[in-house]
Amino acid sequence: MRAIATRKQPVYTASGAVESGRYIDKNDRCEIGGITQNLLIPITYPAGGGTRQAYVRSLEGFIQG
């Protein structure tokens, strides 16, 4: 599913730890995957001229786009 971030939000590792210094910016266009066994949501987001993969805990703060 494609989504747009409506606010700045942190991203997490696969084990659920916050990735220090990394976040999704407001208005970033992201690709969201299915929920993992750890109840985290995989996400691909723009970062430094490319994309990066991480996880979010909730879809709050995203709209479909």
KEKE-3310 file (N, C-alpha, C; in steps of 0.2 Angstrom, whole numbers, plus 5000, padded with zeros to 4 digits):
npx = (5004:5003:5007:5006:5015:5009:5015:5030:5039:5046:5056:5058:5069:5069:5068:5061:5067:5070:5077:5090:5091:5085:5071:5054:5049:5037:5025:5032:5033:5028:5030:5020:5021:5014:5009:5021:5026:5030:5022:5025:5026:5032:5041:5045:5054:5058:5076:5090:5093:5089:5080:5075:5073:5063:5054:5037:5027:5013:5000:4995:4996:4998:4991:4982:4989)
npy = (4994:5011:5026:5042:5052:5061:5068:5070:5056:5043:5028:5010:4996:4979:4972:4980:4991:5009:5017:5027:5044:5043:5045:5047:5060:5073:5072:5063:5050:5034:5016:5003:4988:4972:4967:4961:4947:4952:4963:4974:4986:4984:4997:5006:5020:5037:5042:5051:5052:5040:5025:5018:5004:5001:5000:5003:5007:5010:5014:5027:5043:5042:5044:5037:5036)
npz = (5000:4996:5004:5012:5023:5037:5047:5056:5061:5071:5066:5067:5072:5066:5078:5086:5092:5093:5079:5081:5077:5064:5054:5048:5037:5037:5024:5016:5004:5005:5005:5012:5020:5026:5042:5054:5064:5076:5078:5071:5057:5041:5032:5018:5014:5008:5008:5009:4995:4990:4995:5010:5022:5035:5051:5057:5071:5071:5060:5061:5057:5044:5027:5014:4999)
capx = (5000:5006:5004:5010:5016:5006:5019:5037:5038:5052:5056:5061:5072:5065:5067:5057:5071:5070:5083:5092:5093:5081:5063:5050:5047:5030:5024:5036:5029:5031:5027:5019:5019:5010:5011:5025:5025:5032:5017:5028:5024:5037:5039:5050:5053:5064:5081:5097:5093:5087:5075:5077:5068:5063:5047:5033:5022:5006:4998:4992:5001:4999:4985:4983:4991)
capy = (5000:5017:5031:5049:5053:5067:5071:5067:5050:5038:5022:5005:4990:4973:4970:4985:4997:5015:5019:5034:5049:5041:5046:5048:5067:5074:5072:5058:5045:5028:5010:5000:4981:4968:4967:4956:4943:4957:4968:4980:4987:4986:5002:5009:5027:5040:5044:5052:5051:5033:5023:5014:5000:5000:4998:5008:5003:5011:5018:5033:5048:5041:5044:5033:5040)
capz = (5000:4996:5009:5013:5030:5039:5052:5057:5065:5071:5063:5072:5069:5066:5085:5089:5095:5089:5076:5083:5071:5058:5055:5042:5037:5035:5016:5013:5001:5008:5003:5018:5020:5030:5049:5056:5070:5082:5077:5068:5050:5037:5028:5014:5014:5005:5013:5006:4987:4988:4999:5016:5024:5043:5053:5061:5076:5069:5054:5063:5054:5037:5024:5008:4993)
cpx = (5004:5003:5009:5010:5013:5009:5025:5036:5044:5051:5060:5065:5067:5063:5063:5061:5071:5077:5085:5094:5089:5074:5060:5048:5040:5030:5029:5031:5032:5027:5026:5017:5015:5013:5015:5023:5026:5027:5020:5026:5030:5036:5046:5049:5059:5069:5088:5097:5091:5081:5079:5071:5068:5056:5044:5029:5015:5005:4995:4998:5002:4992:4987:4984:4996)
cpy = (5006:5022:5037:5050:5060:5071:5067:5061:5046:5032:5017:5000:4984:4970:4975:4991:5003:5016:5026:5038:5048:5042:5047:5055:5067:5075:5067:5053:5038:5022:5005:4993:4978:4968:4961:4952:4947:4963:4974:4980:4989:4992:5004:5016:5031:5042:5045:5050:5044:5031:5019:5010:5000:4998:5003:5004:5004:5015:5025:5038:5047:5042:5040:5038:5037)
cpz = (5000:5001:5010:5021:5032:5044:5053:5062:5065:5068:5068:5068:5069:5073:5089:5093:5090:5086:5077:5077:5065:5059:5048:5042:5035:5027:5013:5010:5002:5005:5010:5016:5025:5037:5051:5062:5076:5082:5075:5060:5046:5033:5024:5013:5011:5010:5009:4999:4985:4993:5005:5019:5032:5045:5057:5066:5074:5063:5055:5061:5047:5034:5017:5003:4989)
residu = (MET:ARG:ALA:ILE:ALA:THR:ARG:LYS:GLN:PRO:VAL:TYR:THR:ALA:SER:GLY:ALA:VAL:GLU:SER:GLY:ARG:TYR:ILE:ASP:LYS:ASN:ASP:ARG:CYS:GLU:ILE:GLY:GLY:ILE:THR:GLN:ASN:LEU:LEU:ILE:PRO:ILE:THR:TYR:PRO:ALA:GLY:GLY:GLY:THR:ARG:GLN:ALA:TYR:VAL:ARG:SER:LEU:GLU:GLY:PHE:ILE:GLN:GLY)
# end
